[in-house]
Amino acid sequence: MAKKRRKLNKDFEKKIYSSKKNVELILAKIYDIDDEDIQKEYISAFNSVVYLYDELKEDYEQKGFNDNSEAFLKKYKNAFNLFESEFEI
């Protein structure tokens, strides 16, 4: 039986790429913090954002664009915005 092709969405791929760049930028800023305790606190808080980004990317790579894709993106964006509002970086 042939494997079902995953549905692709170029606009959604752009959003994932943009999300990746945002995560990389924030991680770079966190790693530039000199105070180890503050750095650990920021990393700990940002881990949930990174996890949601990974979940978003993995779902798209495995299943393609589907009913859950927008929900994953929304969860990621909400977590990212919450982090930005609570932590100055």
ZILINNOR-V192185 format. One record per backbone hydrogen bond with DSSP energy under -1.0 kcal/mol. NH is the residue of the N-H (numbers start at 1). CO is the residue of the C=O. Records with the same first field share a line. If there is no record, write none. Layout:
NH = CO, CO
This chain:
13 = 9
14 = 10
15 = 11
16 = 12
17 = 13
18 = 14
19 = 15
20 = 16
21 = 17
22 = 18
23 = 19
24 = 20
25 = 21
26 = 22
27 = 23
28 = 24
29 = 25
30 = 26
31 = 27
33 = 30
39 = 35
40 = 36
41 = 37
42 = 38
43 = 39
44 = 40
45 = 41
46 = 42
47 = 43
50 = 46
51 = 47
52 = 48
53 = 49
54 = 50
55 = 51
56 = 52
57 = 53
58 = 54
59 = 55
60 = 56
61 = 57
62 = 58
63 = 59
64 = 60
65 = 7
69 = 66
72 = 68
73 = 69
74 = 70
75 = 71
76 = 72
77 = 73
78 = 74
79 = 75
80 = 76
81 = 77
82 = 78
83 = 79
84 = 80
85 = 81
86 = 82
87 = 83
